[in-house]
Amino acid sequence: MAGGEPQRILIVGGGYVGMYTALRAQQKLSRGRAEIVVIDPQPNMTYQPFLPEAAAGSVEPRHVVVPLRRVLKKCRVITGRVSKISHDQRSVTVEPETGDAYQLGYDLLVVAPGSIARTLPIPGLAEQGIGFKTIGEAIFLRNHVLGRLDFASSTEDAAARRRALSFVFVGGGYAGVEALAELEDMSRYACRYYPDLDQDELRWVLVEASDRIMPEVSVGLAAYTVDRLRERAIDVRLSTRLNSAEGGRIELSDGEAFEADTLVWTAGVKAHPLSALSGLPTDDKGRLPCRANLTVKGLDGVFSAGDTAAVPDLSKSDPNALCGPSAQHAVRQAKVLADNLARTVNGQALEDYKHAYAGSVASLGLYRGVAELYGVKLRGPVAWFLHRTYHLSRVPTFNRKVRVLADWTAALFFPREVVSLGQLQSPRHDFERASAS
Ligand SMILES: Cc1cc2nc3c(=O)[nH]c(=O)nc-3n(C[C@H](O)[C@H](O)[C@H](O)COP(=O)(O)OP(=O)(O)OC[C@H]3O[C@@H](n4cnc5c(N)ncnc54)[C@H](O)[C@@H]3O)c2cc1C
């Protein structure tokens, strides 16, 4: 492929893989060699590990996202959704937010739409539940939880009050545990501004189908985390399933039933369905089967990485081992992917991806955390501090690092902001009422 017209490299998804791949590829390939196009329904990349802190108000929502057009100056960024990949025609179908869908051709394709929530056909879940993967969901939950405190302290109806103060999370992976712990911590802090609310009235429930939480860390550290959550009066129910959530009535497999206004589904992710819907080869979990050099098996000129790809884990002795869905892999795979795109354009041999998973860090609210890095287990404030320093070092762009640090520093000197901006959820409400009258 060396020489000739610039190759069009089309990147589907501007998340971890998409943004970091484009960022590096734009440095490695001049415009004369390649035209890089990034397509994402959002104009920004989301740094997902900060979503729990954004929900808790420790980090400003705008500081958790990276504007794609600002960082990808040498790329063309298209805000739209890819609804189909037609590899036989080497084109994708792009759906802009409004207007007609159109086709866009490519020479090389990177498929990186990430993952979606892995849901189950539980009655009432689709109507009552919400996920925790986007900045919209995180900020909605922040406003919603605080809004429930406002409602509970203002109603005379005891049952409605109990229901408003019941918060249920289903799924005990680190994302779910972090989100629950941060929001619970915030709600308890907020109670000081509601003299007629007793902290004991808050009911936070974590429902986990297996007999442990946080499969990303050792059994001992997971058990320690459960103990700390239970100390905080969080009702952790292991080996328990959600059977129904119809009409907000939560029914669990252990026989417990109660009403709750808040149901958050954090029970894992699955590969984005785009590849399967486009008829591309996928494995039994809907992931694109990749070689270690991040090319997709059976498809010429197609690369993939991140949550949507099944990438061999060369750091393990098991030849069938695959890299798990994590930012840690995604960001490192993106580096190799960008280099391999440049090598492909320059007609050079490709390099394999190899990285041994370093471990996990998780925040459980202010000054509380757990971490397991290279086999070393840490707990409490030390782990929390490590969580913050690690993610500060990882959040993209110097600009974002300074802003996040400024958020944390301000929080040391001023009280936490615990106001619900629930009006953001329906901004036209007042105007519609005014127009109607
Ligand atoms: C709350 C939370 C906390 C986490 N914390 C950690 C952590 O501490 N450590 C860690 O290692 N991992 C963590 N993860 C996991 C990590 O964020 C993911 O593994 C990582 O984002 C995967 O990168 P990706 O590029 O494959 O997908 P993403 O980063 O999700 O990017 C996918 C992109 O594709 C776009 N897209 C979707 N559909 C389409 C379409 N049809 N067309 C075009 N674009 C599309 C999306 O808008 C998105 O921008 C966390 C995840 C969550 C949800």
The ligand as an SDF file (V2000), in Angstrom:
LIG
                    3D

 53 58  0  0  0  0  0  0  0  0999 V2000
  -18.2820    3.3860   35.2460 C   0  0  0  0  0  0  0  0  0  0  0  0
  -17.1150    2.7110   34.6030 C   0  0  0  0  0  0  0  0  0  0  0  0
  -15.8880    2.7050   35.2440 C   0  0  0  0  0  0  0  0  0  0  0  0
  -14.7870    2.0670   34.6770 C   0  0  0  0  0  0  0  0  0  0  0  0
  -13.6010    2.0690   35.3460 N   0  0  0  0  0  0  0  0  0  0  0  0
  -12.5300    1.4510   34.7990 C   0  0  0  0  0  0  0  0  0  0  0  0
  -11.2880    1.4470   35.4900 C   0  0  0  0  0  0  0  0  0  0  0  0
  -11.1670    1.9910   36.5900 O   0  0  0  0  0  0  0  0  0  0  0  0
  -10.2430    0.8040   34.8940 N   0  0  0  0  0  0  0  0  0  0  0  0
  -10.3560    0.1760   33.6760 C   0  0  0  0  0  0  0  0  0  0  0  0
   -9.3670   -0.3950   33.1780 O   0  0  0  0  0  0  0  0  0  0  0  0
  -11.5330    0.1730   33.0010 N   0  0  0  0  0  0  0  0  0  0  0  0
  -12.6120    0.7890   33.5310 C   0  0  0  0  0  0  0  0  0  0  0  0
  -13.8130    0.7750   32.8550 N   0  0  0  0  0  0  0  0  0  0  0  0
  -13.9100    0.0860   31.5530 C   0  0  0  0  0  0  0  0  0  0  0  0
  -13.3940    0.9580   30.4010 C   0  0  0  0  0  0  0  0  0  0  0  0
  -13.9620    2.2460   30.4660 O   0  0  0  0  0  0  0  0  0  0  0  0
  -13.7070    0.2900   29.0680 C   0  0  0  0  0  0  0  0  0  0  0  0
  -13.1280   -0.9890   29.0480 O   0  0  0  0  0  0  0  0  0  0  0  0
  -13.1470    1.1280   27.8990 C   0  0  0  0  0  0  0  0  0  0  0  0
  -13.8490    2.3310   27.8040 O   0  0  0  0  0  0  0  0  0  0  0  0
  -13.2590    0.3610   26.5700 C   0  0  0  0  0  0  0  0  0  0  0  0
  -12.8130    1.1810   25.5240 O   0  0  0  0  0  0  0  0  0  0  0  0
  -13.5140    1.1050   24.0870 P   0  0  0  0  0  0  0  0  0  0  0  0
  -12.8160    2.1020   23.2130 O   0  0  0  0  0  0  0  0  0  0  0  0
  -13.5960   -0.3010   23.6280 O   0  0  0  0  0  0  0  0  0  0  0  0
  -15.0070    1.5830   24.3450 O   0  0  0  0  0  0  0  0  0  0  0  0
  -15.5180    3.0300   24.7810 P   0  0  0  0  0  0  0  0  0  0  0  0
  -14.4810    3.8020   25.4930 O   0  0  0  0  0  0  0  0  0  0  0  0
  -16.8200    2.8110   25.4800 O   0  0  0  0  0  0  0  0  0  0  0  0
  -15.7710    3.7660   23.3900 O   0  0  0  0  0  0  0  0  0  0  0  0
  -16.7540    3.3390   22.4800 C   0  0  0  0  0  0  0  0  0  0  0  0
  -17.1760    4.5600   21.6820 C   0  0  0  0  0  0  0  0  0  0  0  0
  -17.9510    4.1200   20.5690 O   0  0  0  0  0  0  0  0  0  0  0  0
  -19.0330    4.9990   20.3900 C   0  0  0  0  0  0  0  0  0  0  0  0
  -20.0990    4.2870   19.6790 N   0  0  0  0  0  0  0  0  0  0  0  0
  -21.0330    3.4430   20.1860 C   0  0  0  0  0  0  0  0  0  0  0  0
  -21.8340    3.0200   19.2160 N   0  0  0  0  0  0  0  0  0  0  0  0
  -21.3950    3.5790   18.0640 C   0  0  0  0  0  0  0  0  0  0  0  0
  -21.8330    3.5140   16.7180 C   0  0  0  0  0  0  0  0  0  0  0  0
  -22.8890    2.7750   16.3520 N   0  0  0  0  0  0  0  0  0  0  0  0
  -21.1740    4.2350   15.7980 N   0  0  0  0  0  0  0  0  0  0  0  0
  -20.1060    4.9900   16.1490 C   0  0  0  0  0  0  0  0  0  0  0  0
  -19.6440    5.0740   17.4060 N   0  0  0  0  0  0  0  0  0  0  0  0
  -20.2870    4.3770   18.3450 C   0  0  0  0  0  0  0  0  0  0  0  0
  -19.4110    5.4050   21.8050 C   0  0  0  0  0  0  0  0  0  0  0  0
  -20.1300    6.6260   21.8110 O   0  0  0  0  0  0  0  0  0  0  0  0
  -18.0480    5.5220   22.4660 C   0  0  0  0  0  0  0  0  0  0  0  0
  -17.5340    6.8150   22.3620 O   0  0  0  0  0  0  0  0  0  0  0  0
  -14.9250    1.4100   33.4120 C   0  0  0  0  0  0  0  0  0  0  0  0
  -16.1560    1.4280   32.7590 C   0  0  0  0  0  0  0  0  0  0  0  0
  -17.2440    2.0720   33.3320 C   0  0  0  0  0  0  0  0  0  0  0  0
  -18.5650    2.0710   32.6150 C   0  0  0  0  0  0  0  0  0  0  0  0
  1  2  1  0
  2  3  1  0
  2 52  2  0
  3  4  2  0
  4  5  1  0
  4 50  1  0
  5  6  2  0
  6  7  1  0
  6 13  1  0
  7  8  2  0
  7  9  1  0
  9 10  1  0
 10 11  2  0
 10 12  1  0
 12 13  2  0
 13 14  1  0
 14 15  1  0
 14 50  1  0
 15 16  1  0
 16 17  1  0
 16 18  1  0
 18 19  1  0
 18 20  1  0
 20 21  1  0
 20 22  1  0
 22 23  1  0
 23 24  1  0
 24 25  2  0
 24 26  1  0
 24 27  1  0
 27 28  1  0
 28 29  2  0
 28 30  1  0
 28 31  1  0
 31 32  1  0
 32 33  1  0
 33 34  1  0
 33 48  1  0
 34 35  1  0
 35 36  1  0
 35 46  1  0
 36 37  1  0
 36 45  1  0
 37 38  2  0
 38 39  1  0
 39 40  1  0
 39 45  2  0
 40 41  1  0
 40 42  2  0
 42 43  1  0
 43 44  2  0
 44 45  1  0
 46 47  1  0
 46 48  1  0
 48 49  1  0
 50 51  2  0
 51 52  1  0
 52 53  1  0
M  END
$$$$
